[in-house]
Amino acid sequence: MQANLTRTRIVDGAFALLDEVGIDGLTVRALANRLGVKAPALYWHFDSKQTLLDEMGTEITRRIGVTLDELPDDIDLSDALRGYALAMRSEYLQHRDGARTFSGTRLTDPSVLQRQERSLASWTRQGFALQQIVDCFEIITSFVVGFVIEEQERAQSATERYDLESRDAAVGDDHPLAVAAGHLIFSSADERFARHLDVIIPALTSFRFAGGSSQSPLR
């Protein structure tokens, strides 16, 4: 093991490589070449590509948590869900294939989970059951992941596969609503994201129910 090959240096290198080649090109061998070491040196720290991705996903979740820590202690659940969604999308968009890469990764740092305790306590005091809080964040997570996957795929292959003019021509002038719908679908991603949250979040938080469970929150 090389003395200067730390987990931090490896993860930083992995983020840089991801931005260059995407998730499919991010391999242990490619990362070792980038860092100027042999692949076995990386396996000392991470025994597989998945464990490396888990560490990268944990770092992204940690950054999201830092953003959420800046919110007021007594923040309403609706505002917290919006802040979480915005922070998550922002972090995923920082990296090529971000949503594909970091969704579903296992958190490796218990402190990332432990920091949720204070907020969970606040929302349960507000009258929300733990189960509803968990469901709210899981639904928002699924929405953000799906939205950003589509957003990034369209952006990364826009000229080859997502040509709005070609779509209009294929649909034809005799189908004006279908043409107009396409322009709405391919409108500003920021505006669409905010508009979708305006639909989802009130639906999630407009009712409260008794019960709940002790399932692990958020991730």
NUMAR-423779 format. One line per 2 residues: number of its first residue (from 1); their letters; for each residue x, y, z of C-alpha. Coordinates in steps of 0.25 Angstrom, whole numbers, plus 5000, padded with zeros to 4 digits. Example, Ala and Ser with C-alpha at 12.3 -4.5 7.8 and 13.67 -1.06 7.14 Angstrom:
<rs>
1> AS> 5049/4982/5031 ~ 5055/4996/5029 $
</rs>
This chain:
<rs>
1> MQ> 5000/5000/5000 ~ 5005/5014/4996 $
3> AN> 5007/5023/5008 ~ 5000/5035/5000 $
5> LT> 4988/5027/4995 ~ 4977/5030/5005 $
7> RT> 4963/5027/5004 ~ 4960/5042/5002 $
9> RI> 4970/5043/4990 ~ 4964/5031/4984 $
11> VD> 4949/5036/4985 ~ 4953/5050/4980 $
13> GA> 4960/5043/4968 ~ 4948/5034/4966 $
15> FA> 4939/5047/4965 ~ 4948/5053/4955 $
17> LL> 4948/5040/4946 ~ 4933/5039/4947 $
19> DE> 4932/5053/4941 ~ 4941/5049/4930 $
21> VG> 4936/5035/4926 ~ 4923/5033/4933 $
23> ID> 4918/5021/4942 ~ 4921/5011/4931 $
25> GL> 4935/5015/4929 ~ 4938/5016/4944 $
27> TV> 4946/5004/4947 ~ 4956/5000/4958 $
29> RA> 4966/4998/4947 ~ 4963/5012/4940 $
31> LA> 4964/5019/4954 ~ 4977/5012/4957 $
33> NR> 4983/5017/4944 ~ 4978/5031/4947 $
35> LG> 4984/5031/4961 ~ 4997/5025/4956 $
37> VK> 4996/5012/4964 ~ 4993/4997/4962 $
39> AP> 4979/4992/4964 ~ 4983/4984/4976 $
41> AL> 4987/4996/4984 ~ 4972/5001/4982 $
43> YW> 4967/4988/4987 ~ 4974/4990/5000 $
45> HF> 4964/5001/5003 ~ 4952/4997/4994 $
47> DS> 4950/4982/4991 ~ 4940/4984/4979 $
49> KQ> 4935/4995/4970 ~ 4922/4995/4978 $
51> TL> 4929/4998/4991 ~ 4935/5010/4984 $
53> LD> 4922/5014/4979 ~ 4916/5013/4993 $
55> EM> 4927/5022/4999 ~ 4924/5032/4988 $
57> GT> 4909/5032/4990 ~ 4912/5034/5005 $
59> EI> 4920/5046/5002 ~ 4909/5052/4993 $
61> TR> 4899/5049/5004 ~ 4908/5055/5014 $
63> RI> 4908/5068/5006 ~ 4893/5068/5005 $
65> GV> 4892/5066/5020 ~ 4901/5079/5022 $
67> TL> 4891/5087/5013 ~ 4880/5082/5022 $
69> DE> 4887/5085/5035 ~ 4886/5100/5030 $
71> LP> 4871/5099/5031 ~ 4864/5103/5044 $
73> DD> 4862/5093/5055 ~ 4847/5094/5055 $
75> ID> 4845/5094/5040 ~ 4832/5089/5035 $
77> LS> 4833/5076/5028 ~ 4828/5081/5015 $
79> DA> 4839/5091/5015 ~ 4849/5081/5019 $
81> LR> 4845/5072/5007 ~ 4847/5083/4997 $
83> GY> 4860/5086/5003 ~ 4864/5072/5002 $
85> AL> 4859/5070/4988 ~ 4867/5083/4983 $
87> AM> 4880/5079/4990 ~ 4879/5065/4985 $
89> RS> 4877/5069/4971 ~ 4888/5079/4972 $
91> EY> 4898/5069/4977 ~ 4894/5059/4967 $
93> LQ> 4896/5069/4955 ~ 4910/5072/4960 $
95> HR> 4914/5059/4954 ~ 4913/5052/4941 $
97> DG> 4902/5041/4942 ~ 4901/5045/4957 $
99> AR> 4887/5040/4959 ~ 4890/5026/4953 $
101> TF> 4903/5026/4961 ~ 4899/5029/4975 $
103> SG> 4885/5024/4975 ~ 4884/5011/4983 $
105> TR> 4897/5012/4989 ~ 4899/5007/5004 $
107> LT> 4903/5018/5014 ~ 4916/5014/5020 $
109> DP> 4917/5025/5031 ~ 4907/5023/5043 $
111> SV> 4908/5038/5046 ~ 4900/5042/5033 $
113> LQ> 4889/5034/5039 ~ 4890/5038/5053 $
115> RQ> 4889/5053/5049 ~ 4875/5050/5045 $
117> ER> 4870/5048/5059 ~ 4868/5063/5063 $
119> SL> 4860/5066/5051 ~ 4851/5053/5052 $
121> AS> 4848/5056/5067 ~ 4844/5070/5062 $
123> WT> 4834/5065/5052 ~ 4828/5054/5061 $
125> RQ> 4826/5066/5071 ~ 4819/5073/5060 $
127> GF> 4809/5061/5059 ~ 4814/5053/5047 $
129> AL> 4816/5038/5049 ~ 4830/5033/5047 $
131> QQ> 4824/5024/5036 ~ 4819/5036/5028 $
133> IV> 4832/5043/5030 ~ 4840/5031/5024 $
135> DC> 4830/5030/5013 ~ 4831/5044/5009 $
137> FE> 4846/5044/5008 ~ 4846/5031/5000 $
139> II> 4836/5036/4990 ~ 4843/5049/4989 $
141> TS> 4856/5041/4987 ~ 4850/5033/4976 $
143> FV> 4845/5045/4969 ~ 4858/5052/4969 $
145> VG> 4866/5040/4965 ~ 4856/5038/4953 $
147> FV> 4855/5052/4949 ~ 4871/5054/4949 $
149> IE> 4873/5042/4941 ~ 4864/5047/4930 $
151> EQ> 4870/5061/4931 ~ 4884/5056/4930 $
153> ER> 4881/5046/4919 ~ 4875/5057/4911 $
155> AQ> 4886/5067/4913 ~ 4897/5057/4910 $
157> SA> 4891/5052/4897 ~ 4883/5064/4893 $
159> TE> 4888/5066/4879 ~ 4887/5051/4876 $
161> RY> 4874/5047/4882 ~ 4866/5059/4887 $
163> DL> 4863/5068/4875 ~ 4850/5075/4877 $
165> ES> 4849/5080/4863 ~ 4850/5066/4858 $
167> RD> 4840/5062/4868 ~ 4830/5073/4864 $
169> AA> 4832/5069/4849 ~ 4829/5054/4853 $
171> VG> 4817/5057/4861 ~ 4811/5066/4850 $
173> DD> 4804/5079/4850 ~ 4790/5072/4850 $
175> HP> 4793/5068/4865 ~ 4796/5081/4871 $
177> LA> 4793/5077/4886 ~ 4804/5066/4884 $
179> VA> 4813/5076/4878 ~ 4811/5086/4890 $
181> AG> 4812/5075/4900 ~ 4826/5072/4895 $
183> HL> 4830/5086/4897 ~ 4825/5086/4911 $
185> IF> 4833/5073/4914 ~ 4846/5079/4908 $
187> SS> 4844/5092/4915 ~ 4853/5097/4926 $
189> AD> 4857/5086/4935 ~ 4858/5096/4947 $
191> ER> 4844/5100/4945 ~ 4838/5086/4943 $
193> FA> 4845/5081/4955 ~ 4839/5092/4964 $
195> RH> 4825/5090/4958 ~ 4826/5075/4960 $
197> LD> 4830/5078/4975 ~ 4818/5087/4976 $
199> VI> 4809/5075/4973 ~ 4816/5064/4981 $
201> IP> 4819/5071/4994 ~ 4805/5076/4998 $
203> AL> 4800/5062/4994 ~ 4810/5056/5003 $
205> TS> 4808/5065/5015 ~ 4793/5068/5015 $
207> FR> 4789/5057/5023 ~ 4794/5050/5036 $
209> FA> 4791/5037/5041 ~ 4794/5029/5054 $
211> GG> 4803/5018/5055 ~ 4817/5017/5049 $
213> SS> 4829/5008/5050 ~ 4843/5008/5054 $
215> QS> 4849/5006/5040 ~ 4862/5013/5036 $
217> PL> 4858/5027/5031 ~ 4862/5034/5018 $
219> R> 4872/5024/5012 $
</rs>
